[in-house]
Amino acid sequence: MYNTRNLTAGALSTALLLCATAATGAEADSTIVSGGSIDNVVVTGTRQATEASRLPMNVTVVSREQLTENFRQSILPTLTEEVPGLYVSSRGVMGYGISGGGSGGLNLRGLSGGSRVLVLIDGHPQYANIFDHPIGDAYQTMMADRVEVVSGPASVLYGSNAMGGVVNIVTRSMHRDGVRTTLNVGGGSYGSGQAEAANQVRSGAFSSTVAAQYSRSDNHRPNMGFEQYGGYLNLGYDLSEHFTARLSADVTHFNASHPGTVASPLLEADQYITRGVVNASLSNHFQGLDGTLMVYTNFGRHKINDGYGPSANNNQPRPNLFRSKDALTGVSFYQTVQLFQGNHTTVGADYQHIYGYAYNTSRADGSVVPTNYRAGTGKSYRNEWAAYVDFRQDLTHWLTADAGLRYDWQNLSGGEWVPQLGLVARPTADGVLKLTAAKGFRNPSMMELYFYGTNGNTELEAERLWNYELSWQQQLGNFRYKANIFYLKADNLVGTGVKPDGNMGRINTGSFENSGYELQASYRVSPNFSVHANRSYIHQQPGREQLGTPEYVDYLGLRWKLGRLNVNAGAQHVSNLYTGSATAPLQTFTLLNATVTYSPLDNMKLWVRGENLMRQEYELLAGYPMPRATFMAGINVEI
């Protein structure tokens, strides 16, 4: 075992969403909470910085202020609160882990399974090649300037794994001349501790951000220790007024112990994981012409002991350890041109070489033990090429049409055509109506293709999905709201079943349909008090329920400032959450979280954070009870 040391939200948020429309006479304010004005400039929906009101897809922006106001080291808990329809699984106070019992899985509109939502860092994909899933512990607040979430397929721009949507972490950089250093340290329940330091510099054409973090926790169950440390670097240089070069790197390592379920606890179920990212880019900025050439690599090293049951079950320690290595090296190029008035056309091309090697080693002498991974070799390669075009045209001053098409080819799965259509209407100065139809897809992972039997599952087809969506958003003074409805139908979903040869393995299990709606609202009551709320509803096809999918999620948050005192509080009500077990009851619970900050000096903040203050009993994964009330306290200093 690795151990570092032996009143409901649903009713309130619905009331806000229904009643706050009466606040249409409020004074205009461009700094409305929860993402800013209706014309947020985003980069994820089109690669080029563009006003969200001109894009057909649904993009939610979570600012750095929102990411840091509760002093969380991971971005994922904040995204769960701020982005309706996005839900993240967890099992403890700190640390998500991977492998058996791993959490940190992203579920967007009922699409789960680890690799159906693509995580990006500055536009390039993040996933481990063997399993293709994102790794939750790698996405730290220290690197993020903001996070942009596209709900719905984004495969036209980003290819495989963007089937259900994307989470794009836009990294930090210094925009004004000067030097800024921040330090944050905290500790609390179950021996938990966190520390983060960052330095930012801007001098003329040069900018840099350097950050490091450390965290650890014993967590609330035996054999559940967690420890993590990592660093982030971002260097930028303006070669001229038209060209900018940038280099960034992020490396994180964590050690996590998997305790098993309450009914089947585990010993020695330890994970030692290292993940890294390096990205170099050159961007051009001209009148009517913008583009970027980017070269990147992701790499991972994983050592996993799957553990064993207690001696009462007559189980013994495992003789072998699972190991894997993976790397993804890619080149991405896009250029946006203005062919004529009111037009923006983006053309791009991507290439990825994806490598993975899975094997076992003997605990006795470290030698490699033969396995059936990839018919005995354990090594796998994929090469992907793609080209795409996105054509956006203002038909009138209030109407914009968008059409995109991608052709994606992979040496194992073959070719895939990916279309997207959208229409954006701005019938009023403060309202936007959007209509989209988009296809998404996901190629089978190496684990799905080769990890069952010597013959593997090479007959698997790509998963495919069509998503149809209608949305309306409006800003009325200090009040802003958005409502959208969606319907999606997916086909060829990969699951475990009996293959045609009679053996168990991965098979395409057919189609499923989801539908639902998402609501968001925010209102600045006064300069020192604001409220925000969201609600999501997902109707799943009976018998095709997906892990980590709730039927309803309601969230109500408030921000209040009184002199040097700040209070951020939020209540989240989750109804009928499917935790992955057909026999376990659906989970319904309400979580109340709050952070209180006091600033004795202008550059110093003392903070206290409490989570699950109502001490709810609940599970996000079947068999893994979550902790009752937990507390963290610390100090944040800026120099």
ChimeraX attribute file (.defattr): number of C-alpha atoms within 10 A of each C-alpha:
attribute: neighborCount
match mode: 1-to-1
recipient: residues
	/A:1	20
	/A:2	21
	/A:3	19
	/A:4	15
	/A:5	11
	/A:6	9
	/A:7	8
	/A:8	17
	/A:9	25
	/A:10	22
	/A:11	13
	/A:12	18
	/A:13	27
	/A:14	20
	/A:15	13
	/A:16	19
	/A:17	21
	/A:18	10
	/A:19	10
	/A:20	16
	/A:21	15
	/A:22	10
	/A:23	16
	/A:24	14
	/A:25	11
	/A:26	15
	/A:27	13
	/A:28	14
	/A:29	16
	/A:30	12
	/A:31	12
	/A:32	22
	/A:33	24
	/A:34	24
	/A:35	20
	/A:36	17
	/A:37	20
	/A:38	21
	/A:39	15
	/A:40	16
	/A:41	16
	/A:42	22
	/A:43	18
	/A:44	28
	/A:45	22
	/A:46	21
	/A:47	20
	/A:48	19
	/A:49	13
	/A:50	16
	/A:51	14
	/A:52	23
	/A:53	24
	/A:54	24
	/A:55	24
	/A:56	28
	/A:57	30
	/A:58	23
	/A:59	23
	/A:60	22
	/A:61	23
	/A:62	24
	/A:63	18
	/A:64	20
	/A:65	13
	/A:66	19
	/A:67	25
	/A:68	17
	/A:69	17
	/A:70	22
	/A:71	22
	/A:72	17
	/A:73	23
	/A:74	20
	/A:75	25
	/A:76	24
	/A:77	17
	/A:78	18
	/A:79	22
	/A:80	19
	/A:81	23
	/A:82	25
	/A:83	26
	/A:84	25
	/A:85	27
	/A:86	26
	/A:87	25
	/A:88	21
	/A:89	23
	/A:90	25
	/A:91	27
	/A:92	21
	/A:93	24
	/A:94	26
	/A:95	27
	/A:96	23
	/A:97	25
	/A:98	24
	/A:99	14
	/A:100	13
	/A:101	18
	/A:102	20
	/A:103	23
	/A:104	22
	/A:105	25
	/A:106	30
	/A:107	26
	/A:108	24
	/A:109	31
	/A:110	27
	/A:111	26
	/A:112	20
	/A:113	17
	/A:114	20
	/A:115	26
	/A:116	28
	/A:117	30
	/A:118	31
	/A:119	26
	/A:120	23
	/A:121	18
	/A:122	19
	/A:123	19
	/A:124	22
	/A:125	25
	/A:126	24
	/A:127	23
	/A:128	26
	/A:129	26
	/A:130	26
	/A:131	17
	/A:132	21
	/A:133	23
	/A:134	24
	/A:135	22
	/A:136	23
	/A:137	23
	/A:138	23
	/A:139	21
	/A:140	21
	/A:141	24
	/A:142	26
	/A:143	27
	/A:144	23
	/A:145	18
	/A:146	21
	/A:147	26
	/A:148	23
	/A:149	25
	/A:150	24
	/A:151	26
	/A:152	31
	/A:153	31
	/A:154	28
	/A:155	29
	/A:156	29
	/A:157	29
	/A:158	25
	/A:159	28
	/A:160	26
	/A:161	28
	/A:162	28
	/A:163	31
	/A:164	31
	/A:165	27
	/A:166	28
	/A:167	24
	/A:168	25
	/A:169	25
	/A:170	21
	/A:171	20
	/A:172	22
	/A:173	20
	/A:174	21
	/A:175	15
	/A:176	12
	/A:177	14
	/A:178	12
	/A:179	15
	/A:180	14
	/A:181	15
	/A:182	16
	/A:183	18
	/A:184	20
	/A:185	20
	/A:186	20
	/A:187	19
	/A:188	17
	/A:189	17
	/A:190	20
	/A:191	14
	/A:192	21
	/A:193	20
	/A:194	24
	/A:195	19
	/A:196	21
	/A:197	19
	/A:198	20
	/A:199	18
	/A:200	23
	/A:201	20
	/A:202	19
	/A:203	14
	/A:204	12
	/A:205	14
	/A:206	18
	/A:207	22
	/A:208	22
	/A:209	24
	/A:210	22
	/A:211	20
	/A:212	20
	/A:213	22
	/A:214	19
	/A:215	21
	/A:216	26
	/A:217	26
	/A:218	26
	/A:219	23
	/A:220	20
	/A:221	19
	/A:222	17
	/A:223	23
	/A:224	27
	/A:225	29
	/A:226	28
	/A:227	23
	/A:228	22
	/A:229	18
	/A:230	21
	/A:231	21
	/A:232	23
	/A:233	22
	/A:234	23
	/A:235	20
	/A:236	21
	/A:237	18
	/A:238	16
	/A:239	14
	/A:240	11
	/A:241	10
	/A:242	12
	/A:243	16
	/A:244	18
	/A:245	19
	/A:246	18
	/A:247	18
	/A:248	20
	/A:249	19
	/A:250	22
	/A:251	19
	/A:252	22
	/A:253	20
	/A:254	22
	/A:255	22
	/A:256	30
	/A:257	33
	/A:258	31
	/A:259	24
	/A:260	24
	/A:261	14
	/A:262	12
	/A:263	8
	/A:264	12
	/A:265	17
	/A:266	22
	/A:267	23
	/A:268	19
	/A:269	25
	/A:270	28
	/A:271	25
	/A:272	20
	/A:273	23
	/A:274	20
	/A:275	23
	/A:276	20
	/A:277	22
	/A:278	18
	/A:279	21
	/A:280	18
	/A:281	18
	/A:282	19
	/A:283	19
	/A:284	17
	/A:285	15
	/A:286	11
	/A:287	8
	/A:288	13
	/A:289	16
	/A:290	20
	/A:291	21
	/A:292	21
	/A:293	17
	/A:294	22
	/A:295	19
	/A:296	20
	/A:297	21
	/A:298	24
	/A:299	22
	/A:300	21
	/A:301	17
	/A:302	18
	/A:303	19
	/A:304	23
	/A:305	23
	/A:306	21
	/A:307	24
	/A:308	19
	/A:309	17
	/A:310	14
	/A:311	10
	/A:312	6
	/A:313	9
	/A:314	8
	/A:315	11
	/A:316	12
	/A:317	16
	/A:318	14
	/A:319	11
	/A:320	20
	/A:321	19
	/A:322	16
	/A:323	19
	/A:324	20
	/A:325	19
	/A:326	23
	/A:327	23
	/A:328	23
	/A:329	18
	/A:330	21
	/A:331	19
	/A:332	19
	/A:333	18
	/A:334	21
	/A:335	19
	/A:336	23
	/A:337	17
	/A:338	17
	/A:339	12
	/A:340	10
	/A:341	10
	/A:342	13
	/A:343	19
	/A:344	20
	/A:345	20
	/A:346	23
	/A:347	19
	/A:348	20
	/A:349	19
	/A:350	20
	/A:351	19
	/A:352	20
	/A:353	16
	/A:354	21
	/A:355	20
	/A:356	22
	/A:357	20
	/A:358	23
	/A:359	22
	/A:360	21
	/A:361	18
	/A:362	14
	/A:363	14
	/A:364	8
	/A:365	8
	/A:366	11
	/A:367	11
	/A:368	14
	/A:369	12
	/A:370	12
	/A:371	17
	/A:372	17
	/A:373	24
	/A:374	23
	/A:375	15
	/A:376	16
	/A:377	13
	/A:378	20
	/A:379	19
	/A:380	18
	/A:381	17
	/A:382	17
	/A:383	16
	/A:384	20
	/A:385	18
	/A:386	22
	/A:387	20
	/A:388	23
	/A:389	21
	/A:390	21
	/A:391	19
	/A:392	24
	/A:393	20
	/A:394	18
	/A:395	13
	/A:396	11
	/A:397	10
	/A:398	14
	/A:399	16
	/A:400	22
	/A:401	21
	/A:402	22
	/A:403	20
	/A:404	21
	/A:405	21
	/A:406	23
	/A:407	17
	/A:408	24
	/A:409	18
	/A:410	18
	/A:411	11
	/A:412	14
	/A:413	18
	/A:414	12
	/A:415	15
	/A:416	19
	/A:417	16
	/A:418	21
	/A:419	20
	/A:420	24
	/A:421	20
	/A:422	21
	/A:423	22
	/A:424	23
	/A:425	23
	/A:426	20
	/A:427	12
	/A:428	10
	/A:429	10
	/A:430	16
	/A:431	18
	/A:432	24
	/A:433	22
	/A:434	23
	/A:435	22
	/A:436	22
	/A:437	22
	/A:438	25
	/A:439	26
	/A:440	28
	/A:441	27
	/A:442	27
	/A:443	25
	/A:444	25
	/A:445	21
	/A:446	26
	/A:447	20
	/A:448	22
	/A:449	23
	/A:450	24
	/A:451	23
	/A:452	19
	/A:453	16
	/A:454	13
	/A:455	14
	/A:456	20
	/A:457	21
	/A:458	15
	/A:459	11
	/A:460	19
	/A:461	19
	/A:462	20
	/A:463	22
	/A:464	21
	/A:465	22
	/A:466	21
	/A:467	23
	/A:468	19
	/A:469	23
	/A:470	20
	/A:471	21
	/A:472	19
	/A:473	20
	/A:474	20
	/A:475	24
	/A:476	21
	/A:477	19
	/A:478	23
	/A:479	28
	/A:480	27
	/A:481	22
	/A:482	21
	/A:483	19
	/A:484	19
	/A:485	17
	/A:486	21
	/A:487	19
	/A:488	23
	/A:489	15
	/A:490	21
	/A:491	18
	/A:492	19
	/A:493	20
	/A:494	22
	/A:495	14
	/A:496	13
	/A:497	14
	/A:498	12
	/A:499	13
	/A:500	9
	/A:501	7
	/A:502	8
	/A:503	11
	/A:504	13
	/A:505	20
	/A:506	24
	/A:507	22
	/A:508	19
	/A:509	14
	/A:510	13
	/A:511	16
	/A:512	18
	/A:513	19
	/A:514	20
	/A:515	19
	/A:516	20
	/A:517	21
	/A:518	22
	/A:519	24
	/A:520	26
	/A:521	27
	/A:522	27
	/A:523	26
	/A:524	24
	/A:525	14
	/A:526	11
	/A:527	11
	/A:528	12
	/A:529	15
	/A:530	21
	/A:531	23
	/A:532	25
	/A:533	30
	/A:534	29
	/A:535	28
	/A:536	24
	/A:537	21
	/A:538	21
	/A:539	18
	/A:540	19
	/A:541	13
	/A:542	9
	/A:543	8
	/A:544	13
	/A:545	21
	/A:546	19
	/A:547	23
	/A:548	26
	/A:549	30
	/A:550	29
	/A:551	20
	/A:552	22
	/A:553	30
	/A:554	27
	/A:555	30
	/A:556	29
	/A:557	24
	/A:558	19
	/A:559	18
	/A:560	17
	/A:561	15
	/A:562	10
	/A:563	9
	/A:564	12
	/A:565	15
	/A:566	20
	/A:567	20
	/A:568	19
	/A:569	20
	/A:570	20
	/A:571	25
	/A:572	26
	/A:573	21
	/A:574	22
	/A:575	19
	/A:576	15
	/A:577	22
	/A:578	23
	/A:579	24
	/A:580	17
	/A:581	12
	/A:582	11
	/A:583	8
	/A:584	12
	/A:585	12
	/A:586	19
	/A:587	18
	/A:588	19
	/A:589	18
	/A:590	23
	/A:591	21
	/A:592	23
	/A:593	20
	/A:594	19
	/A:595	21
	/A:596	19
	/A:597	23
	/A:598	18
	/A:599	17
	/A:600	11
	/A:601	10
	/A:602	9
	/A:603	11
	/A:604	18
	/A:605	20
	/A:606	19
	/A:607	23
	/A:608	20
	/A:609	23
	/A:610	19
	/A:611	20
	/A:612	20
	/A:613	17
	/A:614	13
	/A:615	15
	/A:616	16
	/A:617	16
	/A:618	18
	/A:619	21
	/A:620	24
	/A:621	24
	/A:622	23
	/A:623	19
	/A:624	20
	/A:625	18
	/A:626	21
	/A:627	20
	/A:628	15
	/A:629	18
	/A:630	18
	/A:631	19
	/A:632	20
	/A:633	20
	/A:634	19
	/A:635	19
	/A:636	20
	/A:637	17
	/A:638	15
	/A:639	10
